[in-house]
Amino acid sequence: MPETEEEEKILLTIFLKHDQGQNIDQIQGRLAERAWWERFPPAGCEIVSWTVAMGLGQIVTLRLPPRLLNVVNIEIERSAWGVFATEFFPTYDFVPVRERLAREWKAKRQEQQA
């Protein structure tokens, strides 16, 4: 791939649902045993957001090349299972699409009014 061409990226939203049978000290202890904070996210993945939803857990959105999807999955299996229940939602950035659609709609509307 030429250096000037940026590699395609996807967004991946991961729900790390809290196990309410464990308290925060137990959760943090298990994550520390598994080196969670050093292993996740894997190299090549960018954290877009990482929020806590009280009563639910943590919601992490990563930007990554599709070729790293399996690496993220393995790290979740290795480090998060048994601490969190997980759900994955591959997504994409809709803002550029929305902007294009809005421009096209505006142009078509102006065309119809002319």
Buried (B, 14 or more C-beta within 10 A) or exposed (E): EEEEEEEEBBBBBBBBBBBEEBEEEEBBEBBEEBEBEEBBBBEBBEEBEEEEEEEEBBBBBBBBBEEBBEBBBEBBEEBBEEBBEBEEEEEEEEEEEEEEEEEEEEEEEEEEEE
